[in-house]
Structures are given as C-alpha cells and as structure tokens.
Amino acid sequence: MAGEPPPGRYFITKEIAVKRLFASACLLVLLFLFALPAAAQATGAATNQQDVVKWVVITSGFSMAIASAICGIAQAKATAAACEGLARNPGAAGAIRFALILALVLIESLALYTFAIVFLKVSAG
C-alpha cells in the first residue's frame, strides 16, 4: 500500500506543516514589532536606583512564575510517564518509583533555585 499515510496520529501533512510555518512567521513578526519600541528607548533611562529596584522585583516575579509553570508541566509529564510504565510493567514498580522520586526532586530543585535567586536579588536591592 504505497502512497498511504502511516497509521497513527503523528502523521503531519503538508497542510499542517504550512500552517505551523505560517504561525511561526506571524509570531516572529509580532516579536520584532514589540522589540522595536524597546530598542528605540533612550539610553540611561533607568539610572534612578528606585527604577532599577522596581524592575528587579517585577522581573523576579515573572521568573518565579515561569519556573513554577515549567516545573508543573515537567512534573505532570514525569508522573504520567511513570504511571504508564507501571501499567505496562508492574514488576518494575520499585525501579520506576525510585526513578520518579529522583526525577521529581530534580525538577523541584529548579523552582527552589529560582526562589533562592529571586529572594537574594530582591532582598539585596
């Protein structure tokens, strides 16, 4: 059966590839449009110490939010993969459980390191 797409949901047609390319190009154009005003600002605009401290606090909050979101997604994927592995091979429960706990600890350390850096930056400012 030559010419037929392979079975499964992971087959990407030319139409889907073109849509993804178009969406990526639109996103890139939007990125450049928002970056232009930032590049056009005058130099030395944030020389005031209070302005710098204000921006450190704001960006610290965003960085903690991003790190927490990434940790949540990674922990969900790790837990889902471990549950799938346990369902396929119940005999390997001990090894899978150990690998899951180790992975969750390492994933959570990202959020803890980010929190420590945010705390140090905000308290130093």
DRENTORKOL-3810 file (N, C-alpha, C; in nm, 4 decimals):
REM DRENTORKOL-3810
@n.u->0.0830; n.v->-0.1176; n.w->0.0000; ca.u->0.0000; ca.v->0.0000; ca.w->0.0000; c.u->0.0878; c.v->0.1243; c.w->0.0000
@n.u->0.1533; n.v->0.1443; n.w->-0.1092; ca.u->0.2385; ca.v->0.2621; ca.w->-0.1208; c.u->0.1515; c.v->0.3853; c.w->-0.1412
@n.u->0.1934; n.v->0.4959; n.w->-0.0853; ca.u->0.1216; ca.v->0.6213; ca.w->-0.1010; c.u->0.0262; c.v->0.6532; c.w->0.0117
@n.u->-0.0043; n.v->0.5569; n.w->0.0954; ca.u->-0.0932; ca.v->0.5822; ca.w->0.2084; c.u->-0.0123; c.v->0.6320; c.w->0.3273
@n.u->-0.0717; n.v->0.7210; n.w->0.4049; ca.u->-0.0003; ca.v->0.7688; ca.w->0.5240; c.u->0.0104; c.v->0.6586; c.w->0.6277
@n.u->0.1144; n.v->0.6621; n.w->0.7080; ca.u->0.1268; ca.v->0.5608; ca.w->0.8133; c.u->0.0165; c.v->0.5782; c.w->0.9169
@n.u->-0.0249; n.v->0.4688; n.w->0.9818; ca.u->-0.1319; ca.v->0.4806; ca.w->1.0816; c.u->-0.0823; c.v->0.5546; c.w->1.2051
@n.u->-0.1727; n.v->0.6158; n.w->1.2719; ca.u->-0.1376; ca.v->0.6872; ca.w->1.3943; c.u->-0.1700; c.v->0.8341; c.w->1.3833
@n.u->-0.1601; n.v->0.9002; n.w->1.4941; ca.u->-0.1973; ca.v->1.0421; ca.w->1.4974; c.u->-0.0780; c.v->1.1341; c.w->1.4753
@n.u->0.0401; n.v->1.0799; n.w->1.4558; ca.u->0.1591; ca.v->1.1625; ca.w->1.4452; c.u->0.1978; c.v->1.1934; c.w->1.3016
@n.u->0.1124; n.v->1.1635; n.w->1.2066; ca.u->0.1406; ca.v->1.1918; ca.w->1.0668; c.u->0.1132; c.v->1.3392; c.w->1.0400
@n.u->0.2109; n.v->1.4101; n.w->0.9908; ca.u->0.1979; ca.v->1.5533; ca.w->0.9644; c.u->0.1841; c.v->1.5724; c.w->0.8143
@n.u->0.0723; n.v->1.6292; n.w->0.7737; ca.u->0.0509; ca.v->1.6546; ca.w->0.6328; c.u->0.1190; c.v->1.7845; c.w->0.5927
@n.u->0.1250; n.v->1.8066; n.w->0.4629; ca.u->0.1866; ca.v->1.9290; ca.w->0.4118; c.u->0.1059; c.v->2.0514; c.w->0.4568
@n.u->-0.0244; n.v->2.0353; n.w->0.4650; ca.u->-0.1106; ca.v->2.1459; ca.w->0.5079; c.u->-0.0809; c.v->2.1862; c.w->0.6529
@n.u->-0.0626; n.v->2.0886; n.w->0.7394; ca.u->-0.0311; ca.v->2.1180; ca.w->0.8788; c.u->0.1061; c.v->2.1836; c.w->0.8893
@n.u->0.2024; n.v->2.1357; n.w->0.8118; ca.u->0.3366; ca.v->2.1939; ca.w->0.8140; c.u->0.3342; c.v->2.3391; c.w->0.7678
@n.u->0.2545; n.v->2.3688; n.w->0.6658; ca.u->0.2454; ca.v->2.5065; ca.w->0.6162; c.u->0.1775; c.v->2.5951; c.w->0.7205
@n.u->0.0751; n.v->2.5440; n.w->0.7877; ca.u->0.0083; ca.v->2.6212; ca.w->0.8923; c.u->0.1034; c.v->2.6520; c.w->1.0074
@n.u->0.1849; n.v->2.5530; n.w->1.0458; ca.u->0.2819; ca.v->2.5761; ca.w->1.1527; c.u->0.3866; c.v->2.6773; c.w->1.1113
@n.u->0.4320; n.v->2.6694; n.w->0.9873; ca.u->0.5309; ca.v->2.7656; ca.w->0.9379; c.u->0.4722; c.v->2.9057; c.w->0.9351
@n.u->0.3462; n.v->2.9179; n.w->0.8921; ca.u->0.2811; ca.v->3.0483; ca.w->0.8889; c.u->0.2629; c.v->3.1041; c.w->1.0298
@n.u->0.2230; n.v->3.0196; n.w->1.1245; ca.u->0.2062; ca.v->3.0646; ca.w->1.2625; c.u->0.3404; c.v->3.1073; c.w->1.3224
@n.u->0.4452; n.v->3.0344; n.w->1.2927; ca.u->0.5782; ca.v->3.0722; ca.w->1.3420; c.u->0.6236; c.v->3.2045; c.w->1.2831
@n.u->0.5969; n.v->3.2253; n.w->1.1549; ca.u->0.6349; ca.v->3.3512; ca.w->1.0909; c.u->0.5569; c.v->3.4679; c.w->1.1513
@n.u->0.4277; n.v->3.4486; n.w->1.1767; ca.u->0.3478; ca.v->3.5548; ca.w->1.2391; c.u->0.3981; c.v->3.5862; c.w->1.3794
@n.u->0.4339; n.v->3.4836; n.w->1.4541; ca.u->0.4870; ca.v->3.5040; ca.w->1.5881; c.u->0.6191; c.v->3.5800; c.w->1.5837
@n.u->0.7025; n.v->3.5485; n.w->1.4866; ca.u->0.8301; ca.v->3.6174; ca.w->1.4717; c.u->0.8093; c.v->3.7645; c.w->1.4357
@n.u->0.7133; n.v->3.7919; n.w->1.3497; ca.u->0.6836; ca.v->3.9309; ca.w->1.3131; c.u->0.6331; c.v->4.0076; c.w->1.4356
@n.u->0.5442; n.v->3.9472; n.w->1.5145; ca.u->0.4964; ca.v->4.0118; ca.w->1.6362; c.u->0.6097; c.v->4.0381; c.w->1.7341
@n.u->0.7003; n.v->3.9437; n.w->1.7445; ca.u->0.8152; ca.v->3.9613; ca.w->1.8331; c.u->0.8985; c.v->4.0814; c.w->1.7904
@n.u->0.9231; n.v->4.0928; n.w->1.6610; ca.u->1.0017; ca.v->4.2058; ca.w->1.6123; c.u->0.9275; c.v->4.3380; c.w->1.6293
@n.u->0.7947; n.v->4.3360; n.w->1.6138; ca.u->0.7185; ca.v->4.4594; ca.w->1.6318; c.u->0.7225; c.v->4.5073; c.w->1.7761
@n.u->0.7205; n.v->4.4146; n.w->1.8714; ca.u->0.7265; ca.v->4.4538; ca.w->2.0117; c.u->0.8690; c.v->4.4872; c.w->2.0548
@n.u->0.9669; n.v->4.4343; n.w->1.9855; ca.u->1.1061; ca.v->4.4606; ca.w->2.0226; c.u->1.1529; c.v->4.5968; c.w->1.9732
@n.u->1.0948; n.v->4.6475; n.w->1.8667; ca.u->1.1388; ca.v->4.7760; ca.w->1.8119; c.u->1.1221; c.v->4.8916; c.w->1.9100
@n.u->1.0078; n.v->4.9088; n.w->1.9761; ca.u->0.9975; ca.v->5.0194; ca.w->2.0720; c.u->1.0953; c.v->5.0058; c.w->2.1891
@n.u->1.1239; n.v->4.8849; n.w->2.2290; ca.u->1.2184; ca.v->4.8657; ca.w->2.3385; c.u->1.3587; c.v->4.9059; c.w->2.2964
@n.u->1.3934; n.v->4.8817; n.w->2.1714; ca.u->1.5258; ca.v->4.9180; ca.w->2.1225; c.u->1.5372; c.v->5.0687; c.w->2.0977
@n.u->1.4248; n.v->5.1363; n.w->2.0791; ca.u->1.4270; ca.v->5.2777; ca.w->2.0494; c.u->1.4291; c.v->5.3653; c.w->2.1745
@n.u->1.4283; n.v->5.3082; n.w->2.2921; ca.u->1.4296; ca.v->5.3881; ca.w->2.4135; c.u->1.5648; c.v->5.4544; c.w->2.4312
@n.u->1.5626; n.v->5.5665; n.w->2.4981; ca.u->1.6856; ca.v->5.6420; ca.w->2.5215; c.u->1.7759; c.v->5.5681; c.w->2.6187
@n.u->1.9049; n.v->5.5828; n.w->2.6005; ca.u->1.9982; ca.v->5.5178; ca.w->2.6919; c.u->2.0012; c.v->5.5949; c.w->2.8233
@n.u->2.0251; n.v->5.5248; n.w->2.9295; ca.u->2.0321; ca.v->5.5881; ca.w->3.0613; c.u->1.8966; c.v->5.6188; c.w->3.1192
@n.u->1.7924; n.v->5.5556; n.w->3.0688; ca.u->1.6579; ca.v->5.5836; ca.w->3.1175; c.u->1.6358; c.v->5.5260; c.w->3.2577
@n.u->1.7077; n.v->5.4198; n.w->3.2923; ca.u->1.6884; ca.v->5.3558; ca.w->3.4223; c.u->1.8072; c.v->5.3805; c.w->3.5136
@n.u->1.8511; n.v->5.5048; n.w->3.5193; ca.u->1.9652; ca.v->5.5350; ca.w->3.6052; c.u->1.9233; c.v->5.5546; c.w->3.7495
@n.u->1.7980; n.v->5.5848; n.w->3.7720; ca.u->1.7494; ca.v->5.6041; ca.w->3.9074; c.u->1.7482; c.v->5.4700; c.w->3.9799
@n.u->1.8008; n.v->5.4654; n.w->4.1008; ca.u->1.8107; ca.v->5.3403; ca.w->4.1763; c.u->1.6735; c.v->5.2810; c.w->4.2073
@n.u->1.5738; n.v->5.3658; n.w->4.2305; ca.u->1.4397; ca.v->5.3142; ca.w->4.2597; c.u->1.3793; c.v->5.2452; c.w->4.1378
@n.u->1.4083; n.v->5.2974; n.w->4.0177; ca.u->1.3588; ca.v->5.2327; ca.w->3.8961; c.u->1.4215; c.v->5.0956; c.w->3.8791
@n.u->1.5498; n.v->5.0847; n.w->3.9091; ca.u->1.6182; ca.v->4.9565; ca.w->3.8951; c.u->1.5614; c.v->4.8553; c.w->3.9946
@n.u->1.5403; n.v->4.8970; n.w->4.1175; ca.u->1.4849; ca.v->4.8067; ca.w->4.2194; c.u->1.3444; c.v->4.7635; c.w->4.1797
@n.u->1.2660; n.v->4.8562; n.w->4.1267; ca.u->1.1300; ca.v->4.8232; ca.w->4.0845; c.u->1.1315; c.v->4.7164; c.w->3.9754
@n.u->1.2207; n.v->4.7303; n.w->3.8788; ca.u->1.2270; ca.v->4.6328; ca.w->3.7703; c.u->1.2837; c.v->4.4994; c.w->3.8177
@n.u->1.3710; n.v->4.4999; n.w->3.9161; ca.u->1.4224; ca.v->4.3736; ca.w->3.9712; c.u->1.3087; c.v->4.2964; c.w->4.0364
@n.u->1.2237; n.v->4.3647; n.w->4.1100; ca.u->1.1115; ca.v->4.2983; ca.w->4.1762; c.u->1.0132; c.v->4.2434; c.w->4.0726
@n.u->0.9827; n.v->4.3213; n.w->3.9700; ca.u->0.8869; ca.v->4.2771; ca.w->3.8680; c.u->0.9408; c.v->4.1574; c.w->3.7909
@n.u->1.0651; n.v->4.1655; n.w->3.7463; ca.u->1.1215; ca.v->4.0542; ca.w->3.6689; c.u->1.1437; c.v->3.9309; c.w->3.7560
@n.u->1.1673; n.v->3.9511; n.w->3.8832; ca.u->1.1810; ca.v->3.8361; ca.w->3.9732; c.u->1.0490; c.v->3.7611; c.w->3.9855
@n.u->0.9413; n.v->3.8343; n.w->3.9926; ca.u->0.8098; ca.v->3.7699; ca.w->3.9981; c.u->0.7796; c.v->3.6914; c.w->3.8716
@n.u->0.8121; n.v->3.7498; n.w->3.7559; ca.u->0.7915; ca.v->3.6781; ca.w->3.6303; c.u->0.8787; c.v->3.5535; c.w->3.6219
@n.u->1.0032; n.v->3.5648; n.w->3.6653; ca.u->1.0921; ca.v->3.4481; ca.w->3.6569; c.u->1.0439; c.v->3.3363; c.w->3.7480
@n.u->0.9915; n.v->3.3702; n.w->3.8638; ca.u->0.9396; ca.v->3.2669; ca.w->3.9537; c.u->0.8140; c.v->3.2030; c.w->3.8949
@n.u->0.7309; n.v->3.2831; n.w->3.8313; ca.u->0.6096; ca.v->3.2293; ca.w->3.7695; c.u->0.6443; c.v->3.1355; c.w->3.6544
@n.u->0.7410; n.v->3.1738; n.w->3.5724; ca.u->0.7818; ca.v->3.0891; ca.w->3.4605; c.u->0.8441; c.v->2.9603; c.w->3.5114
@n.u->0.9314; n.v->2.9699; n.w->3.6111; ca.u->0.9948; ca.v->2.8493; ca.w->3.6657; c.u->0.8915; c.v->2.7562; c.w->3.7276
@n.u->0.7927; n.v->2.8111; n.w->3.7966; ca.u->0.6883; ca.v->2.7279; ca.w->3.8566; c.u->0.6038; c.v->2.6587; c.w->3.7501
@n.u->0.5739; n.v->2.7305; n.w->3.6424; ca.u->0.4960; ca.v->2.6708; ca.w->3.5341; c.u->0.5729; c.v->2.5573; c.w->3.4679
@n.u->0.7011; n.v->2.5800; n.w->3.4429; ca.u->0.7823; ca.v->2.4753; ca.w->3.3810; c.u->0.7924; c.v->2.3538; c.w->3.4726
@n.u->0.8088; n.v->2.3777; n.w->3.6012; ca.u->0.8156; ca.v->2.2659; ca.w->3.6967; c.u->0.6844; c.v->2.1882; c.w->3.6997
@n.u->0.5733; n.v->2.2577; n.w->3.6980; ca.u->0.4440; ca.v->2.1898; ca.w->3.6984; c.u->0.4238; c.v->2.1034; c.w->3.5760
@n.u->0.4608; n.v->2.1553; n.w->3.4595; ca.u->0.4474; ca.v->2.0774; ca.w->3.3358; c.u->0.5394; c.v->1.9557; c.w->3.3393
@n.u->0.6641; n.v->1.9767; n.w->3.3817; ca.u->0.7603; ca.v->1.8663; ca.w->3.3854; c.u->0.7184; c.v->1.7590; c.w->3.4858
@n.u->0.6676; n.v->1.8002; n.w->3.6005; ca.u->0.6239; ca.v->1.7024; ca.w->3.6999; c.u->0.5029; c.v->1.6242; c.w->3.6496
@n.u->0.4129; n.v->1.6906; n.w->3.5797; ca.u->0.2966; ca.v->1.6208; ca.w->3.5251; c.u->0.3392; c.v->1.5180; c.w->3.4208
@n.u->0.4330; n.v->1.5550; n.w->3.3343; ca.u->0.4799; ca.v->1.4608; ca.w->3.2327; c.u->0.5540; c.v->1.3437; c.w->3.2960
@n.u->0.6348; n.v->1.3709; n.w->3.3974; ca.u->0.7089; ca.v->1.2627; ca.w->3.4633; c.u->0.6136; c.v->1.1670; c.w->3.5341
@n.u->0.5136; n.v->1.2214; n.w->3.6002; ca.u->0.4164; ca.v->1.1364; ca.w->3.6695; c.u->0.3347; c.v->1.0542; c.w->3.5701
@n.u->0.2953; n.v->1.1155; n.w->3.4602; ca.u->0.2193; ca.v->1.0421; ca.w->3.3587; c.u->0.3028; c.v->0.9296; c.w->3.2990
@n.u->0.4304; n.v->0.9564; n.w->3.2726; ca.u->0.5171; ca.v->0.8530; ca.w->3.2168; c.u->0.5390; c.v->0.7402; c.w->3.3173
@n.u->0.5527; n.v->0.7746; n.w->3.4440; ca.u->0.5703; ca.v->0.6709; ca.w->3.5461; c.u->0.4445; c.v->0.5856; c.w->3.5601
@n.u->0.3282; n.v->0.6470; n.w->3.5569; ca.u->0.2033; ca.v->0.5701; ca.w->3.5650; c.u->0.1884; c.v->0.4779; c.w->3.4444
@n.u->0.2250; n.v->0.5268; n.w->3.3278; ca.u->0.2189; ca.v->0.4439; ca.w->3.2078; c.u->0.3176; c.v->0.3274; c.w->3.2175
@n.u->0.4367; n.v->0.3553; n.w->3.2688; ca.u->0.5355; ca.v->0.2494; ca.w->3.2855; c.u->0.4919; c.v->0.1448; c.w->3.3863
@n.u->0.4290; n.v->0.1884; n.w->3.4947; ca.u->0.3778; ca.v->0.0940; ca.w->3.5942; c.u->0.2638; c.v->0.0105; c.w->3.5374
@n.u->0.1830; n.v->0.0704; n.w->3.4536; ca.u->0.0723; ca.v->-0.0040; ca.w->3.3945; c.u->0.1236; c.v->-0.1096; c.w->3.2964
@n.u->0.2303; n.v->-0.0784; n.w->3.2260; ca.u->0.2849; ca.v->-0.1735; ca.w->3.1295; c.u->0.3664; c.v->-0.2840; c.w->3.1950
@n.u->0.4379; n.v->-0.2488; n.w->3.3033; ca.u->0.5257; ca.v->-0.3466; ca.w->3.3663; c.u->0.5167; c.v->-0.3327; c.w->3.5180
@n.u->0.4190; n.v->-0.3939; n.w->3.5810; ca.u->0.4039; ca.v->-0.3814; ca.w->3.7265; c.u->0.5204; c.v->-0.4423; c.w->3.8044
@n.u->0.5951; n.v->-0.5319; n.w->3.7422; ca.u->0.7072; ca.v->-0.5944; ca.w->3.8112; c.u->0.8225; c.v->-0.4992; c.w->3.8373
@n.u->0.8293; n.v->-0.3919; n.w->3.7615; ca.u->0.9382; ca.v->-0.2951; ca.w->3.7778; c.u->0.8951; c.v->-0.1762; c.w->3.8619
@n.u->0.7990; n.v->-0.1975; n.w->3.9489; ca.u->0.7427; ca.v->-0.0869; ca.w->4.0276; c.u->0.8474; c.v->-0.0187; c.w->4.1142
@n.u->0.9352; n.v->-0.0949; n.w->4.1766; ca.u->1.0356; ca.v->-0.0355; ca.w->4.2648; c.u->1.1318; c.v->0.0552; c.w->4.1898
@n.u->1.1822; n.v->0.0099; n.w->4.0764; ca.u->1.2760; ca.v->0.0905; ca.w->3.9983; c.u->1.2084; c.v->0.2137; c.w->3.9401
@n.u->1.0850; n.v->0.1968; n.w->3.8928; ca.u->1.0127; ca.v->0.3106; ca.w->3.8361; c.u->0.9814; c.v->0.4127; c.w->3.9439
@n.u->0.9425; n.v->0.3654; n.w->4.0622; ca.u->0.9124; ca.v->0.4565; ca.w->4.1722; c.u->1.0361; c.v->0.5350; c.w->4.2133
@n.u->1.1509; n.v->0.4671; n.w->4.2208; ca.u->1.2754; ca.v->0.5361; ca.w->4.2565; c.u->1.3123; c.v->0.6407; c.w->4.1519
@n.u->1.3013; n.v->0.6030; n.w->4.0247; ca.u->1.3336; ca.v->0.6980; ca.w->3.9177; c.u->1.2379; c.v->0.8163; c.w->3.9191
@n.u->1.1102; n.v->0.7916; n.w->3.9490; ca.u->1.0120; ca.v->0.9001; ca.w->3.9554; c.u->1.0431; c.v->0.9961; c.w->4.0690
@n.u->1.0736; n.v->0.9431; n.w->4.1863; ca.u->1.1025; ca.v->1.0303; ca.w->4.3005; c.u->1.2285; c.v->1.1112; c.w->4.2753
@n.u->1.3310; n.v->1.0479; n.w->4.2175; ca.u->1.4540; ca.v->1.1208; ca.w->4.1850; c.u->1.4269; c.v->1.2303; c.w->4.0827
@n.u->1.3476; n.v->1.1993; n.w->3.9803; ca.u->1.3148; ca.v->1.2998; ca.w->3.8785; c.u->1.2346; c.v->1.4149; c.w->3.9377
@n.u->1.1389; n.v->1.3848; n.w->4.0247; ca.u->1.0587; ca.v->1.4907; ca.w->4.0858; c.u->1.1435; c.v->1.5800; c.w->4.1755
@n.u->1.2397; n.v->1.5219; n.w->4.2450; ca.u->1.3300; ca.v->1.6028; ca.w->4.3292; c.u->1.4133; c.v->1.6957; c.w->4.2435
@n.u->1.4673; n.v->1.6450; n.w->4.1340; ca.u->1.5498; ca.v->1.7288; ca.w->4.0470; c.u->1.4673; c.v->1.8368; c.w->3.9774
@n.u->1.3444; n.v->1.8043; n.w->3.9410; ca.u->1.2573; ca.v->1.9037; ca.w->3.8784; c.u->1.2216; c.v->2.0132; c.w->3.9782
@n.u->1.1892; n.v->1.9728; n.w->4.0994; ca.u->1.1512; ca.v->2.0710; ca.w->4.2015; c.u->1.2688; c.v->2.1593; c.w->4.2398
@n.u->1.3903; n.v->2.1090; n.w->4.2254; ca.u->1.5067; ca.v->2.1912; ca.w->4.2586; c.u->1.5162; c.v->2.3138; c.w->4.1685
@n.u->1.4637; n.v->2.3052; n.w->4.0455; ca.u->1.4615; ca.v->2.4225; ca.w->3.9581; c.u->1.3827; c.v->2.5356; c.w->4.0226
@n.u->1.2655; n.v->2.5049; n.w->4.0750; ca.u->1.1842; ca.v->2.6081; ca.w->4.1397; c.u->1.2512; c.v->2.6589; c.w->4.2668
@n.u->1.3133; n.v->2.5702; n.w->4.3419; ca.u->1.3795; ca.v->2.6141; ca.w->4.4657; c.u->1.5006; c.v->2.7019; c.w->4.4372
@n.u->1.5796; n.v->2.6670; n.w->4.3362; ca.u->1.6936; ca.v->2.7515; ca.w->4.2997; c.u->1.6463; c.v->2.8874; c.w->4.2492
@n.u->1.5403; n.v->2.8878; n.w->4.1714; ca.u->1.4857; ca.v->3.0156; ca.w->4.1236; c.u->1.4356; c.v->3.0993; c.w->4.2402
@n.u->1.3683; n.v->3.0359; n.w->4.3346; ca.u->1.3199; ca.v->3.1089; ca.w->4.4517; c.u->1.4361; c.v->3.1669; c.w->4.5320
@n.u->1.5424; n.v->3.0908; n.w->4.5482; ca.u->1.6586; ca.v->3.1405; ca.w->4.6233; c.u->1.7229; c.v->3.2599; c.w->4.5534
@n.u->1.7371; n.v->3.2524; n.w->4.4224; ca.u->1.7956; ca.v->3.3635; ca.w->4.3467; c.u->1.7048; c.v->3.4856; c.w->4.3528
@n.u->1.5736; n.v->3.4666; n.w->4.3380; ca.u->1.4793; ca.v->3.5779; ca.w->4.3478; c.u->1.4862; c.v->3.6408; c.w->4.4866
@n.u->1.4895; n.v->3.5592; n.w->4.5892; ca.u->1.4971; ca.v->3.6114; ca.w->4.7265; c.u->1.6245; c.v->3.6928; c.w->4.7469
@n.u->1.7371; n.v->3.6425; n.w->4.6975; ca.u->1.8629; ca.v->3.7158; ca.w->4.7132; c.u->1.8629; c.v->3.8467; c.w->4.6356
@n.u->1.8080; n.v->3.8449; n.w->4.5127; ca.u->1.8068; ca.v->3.9671; ca.w->4.4325; c.u->1.7142; c.v->4.0721; c.w->4.4916
@n.u->1.5977; n.v->4.0306; n.w->4.5380; ca.u->1.5018; ca.v->4.1277; ca.w->4.5915; c.u->1.5495; c.v->4.1825; c.w->4.7249
@n.u->1.6053; n.v->4.0963; n.w->4.8110; ca.u->1.6494; ca.v->4.1440; ca.w->4.9417; c.u->1.7777; c.v->4.2260; c.w->4.9306
@n.u->1.8589; n.v->4.2042; n.w->4.8271; ca.u->1.9818; ca.v->4.2820; ca.w->4.8084; c.u->1.9513; c.v->4.4205; c.w->4.7537
@n.u->1.8393; n.v->4.4341; n.w->4.6813; ca.u->1.8044; ca.v->4.5613; ca.w->4.6169; c.u->1.7432; c.v->4.6535; c.w->4.7144
END
